[in-house]
């Protein structure tokens, strides 16, 4: 599985990467703009990401804006390719209904609340049927 981790906090993205390495190859991006560049490059190279984790609260492009843009780009590509959509999991320290619902409305399949643990990842993967 190819995984892209988009998080502006160095410690968070390093911890998430360490936890995700058991599931596949991980790339990291320190902000939404670089995350979208990596997303596009992966599609151009015909090796798209299967999973993308996105921090909700980032400077510049917010996490929900990044997800909205990812889904828009996937919709444009779907007419000309057979590539499937990436699963998107939002990551945040905020455990409130407003942020969670906004994430799902923009196109995320899952929502992880920090601190991230192996058990939380497994449950989220099970919920979104990522490993099936």
Rosetta blueprint (number, residue, H / E / L):
1 X L
2 X E
3 X E
4 X E
5 X E
6 X E
7 X L
8 X L
9 X L
10 X H
11 X H
12 X H
13 X H
14 X H
15 X H
16 X H
17 X H
18 X H
19 X H
20 X H
21 X L
22 X L
23 X L
24 X L
25 X E
26 X E
27 X E
28 X E
29 X E
30 X L
31 X L
32 X H
33 X H
34 X H
35 X H
36 X H
37 X H
38 X H
39 X H
40 X H
41 X H
42 X H
43 X H
44 X H
45 X L
46 X L
47 X L
48 X L
49 X L
50 X L
51 X E
52 X E
53 X E
54 X E
55 X E
56 X L
57 X L
58 X L
59 X L
60 X L
61 X L
62 X L
63 X H
64 X H
65 X H
66 X H
67 X H
68 X H
69 X H
70 X H
71 X H
72 X H
73 X H
74 X H
75 X H
76 X H
77 X H
78 X H
79 X L
80 X L
81 X L
82 X L
83 X L
84 X L
85 X L
86 X L
87 X E
88 X E
89 X E
90 X E
91 X E
92 X E
93 X L
94 X L
95 X L
96 X L
97 X H
98 X H
99 X H
100 X H
101 X H
102 X H
103 X H
104 X H
105 X H
106 X H
107 X L
108 X L
109 X L
110 X E
111 X E
112 X E
113 X E
114 X L
115 X L
116 X L
117 X L
118 X H
119 X H
120 X H
121 X H
122 X H
123 X H
124 X H
125 X H
126 X H
127 X H
128 X L
129 X L
130 X L
131 X L
132 X L
